[in-house]
Amino acid sequence: MKKFQIIFAGYGPENTAFSKSLKIMGNKIARQFPNLVDVQYVYNVMDLGYKSEDILWMTEQGILTITYQSTSYLTDDVPELSFVDLPFLFRDNAHARSSMDGALGQYLTSKIEDRKNYKILGYLENGFRQISNSCRIIKSPHDMKNMKIRVLPSEVHSRFFELLGATPMRMDLTQAITYIQTGELDAQENPYTNTTTYGVHQYHKYHTLSNHFYISRAIMCNRTQFYQWPEQLKQAIIASAVEAIQWQRNQIETDVIEAEKLILNSEGQIHNLTPEQTALFKEKVAPMYKDAREKFGDTPFNYI
């Protein structure tokens, strides 16, 4: 019997919740179909000299089979994904998860699959993003004036920080880590878990709990390969993704708490924006919502 090689790949160390999610999926189908699948793992493509964004073309071409990537990396090819890059879009994790698991997620999945050779299996949680920097505590938009900050490859992200008076610098994670180490970048924004996973907290003393963006990581499967598999394998892959997503979302809540402890233990300072301070940020970026309604119409807004 022919074995189907399935390569699970990501861009983080093996001990992260994202890598463990891939392991949950791979182990499950390996147990169910020992004579049908050959499961392999590449936990961090950056260890092999690739950039994190290379995941996209490697999955589309079938070099890798099942991967994850932040949806912001796809906004150039799938403009509708810019909608979920809007700042302060979701109230909390529960609101974001229900939206991504419901009508909004289905809408975005259809847009991705229309343009890319992916089968989308669901959305892992990268979560709410916070700002870290080496200059000063950020309590208001004024504190960000002229600050050079790394942003994801998303025009929405760039626009957000421009409106706050910062200087957004769009670059891949690999380059950003180097620039943070050399001091060429003042700031970056990430969930606490990413900030500590990639060692940024060792260089940035100041952290602001802003919850300005919520980012999902799509689980992408090479679509050509997916539709070559027997039906029972396809269904098992889909079921394994559901299980992995549930586990990862639970785990990341614990990981965020641990990451916060790491930051504080490294003599980092954390400032939680007050509701009044958050309102100042929202006021500055309000034009983005007007632009989004003109660009996307009411449909995605109705889905949340």
Buried (B, 14 or more C-beta within 10 A) or exposed (E): EEEBEBBBBBBBBEEBBBBBBBBBBBBBBBEBBEEBBEBEBBBBBBEEEBBBBBBBEBBBEEBBBBBBBBBBBBBEEBBBBBBBBBBBBBEEBEEBBBBBBEBBBEBBBEBBBEEBBBBBBBBBBBBBBBBBBBBBEBBBBEBBEEBBBBBBBBBBBBBBBEBBBBBBBEBBBBBBBEBBEEEEBBBBBBBBBBBBBBEBBBBBBBBBBBBBBBBBBBBBBBBEBBEEBEEEBBEBBBBBBEEBBBBBBEBBEEBBEEBBEBBEEBEBEBBEBEEEBBEBBBEBBEEBBEEBEEEBEEEBBEBB
